[in-house]
């Protein structure tokens, strides 16, 4: 749906880019001419992904091992990325999540998710932002959040709290840094099947089916659809979009909120009887 060189000349760093949605966005950006850097905790996953991209002749891609929870490690990796030429775009994609009844969460369980999602995204954003500001360069940050960043959600409390924080960071810095050429936006994806998320968040096939029914479009998202939206938001053509969160969920969260959505259970006969009454 885009010109083949939409992202030519842009250097993009994706956290958690070795697998799942981060990998799919990376592939999409490479196909549009971007130069890609991915980071994550597992070297073999990063190596494999970059090798796959190179095998497919997708252009320049590099990797760095980085635990984004560690601000010093982030500083070192962002410095190394910059040495090779300044970055244009940061995508905060790395996340951690699991289902749990909130009253069972230990302090370490809360930390496990919040430190990746909230602290990790802030560490990366501040490390890149400082450099852009010092150099007077424009930059773009795109963060992957979720609709429960504003609705809240049971059973994923640490993730909901942390994603709400990432959204607050996006909006705060969009106004603080916007005048200096840095724009920040977010995407709130609904369910896009990935191995990592599915294994943690969709415990059995019956629940998967029930979830599908919650979505007005009647299906889960396709990775290329997310990559398209992300490409638009990091491209120069969206330069006036700043501090925004774009939902891509087939209408899932609205249906969850809509007061009369449950009336879809009524049959045509029920509707006829209702009208008569
Ligand atoms: N329910 C309750 N507590 C849980 C839990 C669960 N399902 N999974 C982990 N915890 C708790 C552990 O019990 C531990 O607390 P404790 O020491 O007080 O018992 C704490 O969380 C840390 O556990 P640990 O196994 O050391 O976690 P970790 O830091 O290695 O990683 C994740 C936990 C969630 C961050 C890990 O699964 C991860 O790295 N995920 C990345 C990818 C991902 O989650 N993708 C999905 C995105 S949707």
Boltz pocket constraint, residues with backbone or C-beta under 6 A from the ligand:
constraints:
  - pocket:
      binder: B
      contacts: [[A, 95], [A, 96], [A, 97], [A, 98], [A, 99], [A, 100], [A, 104], [A, 105], [A, 106], [A, 107], [A, 108], [A, 109], [A, 110], [A, 112], [A, 113], [A, 116], [A, 196], [A, 197], [A, 200]]
      max_distance: 6.0
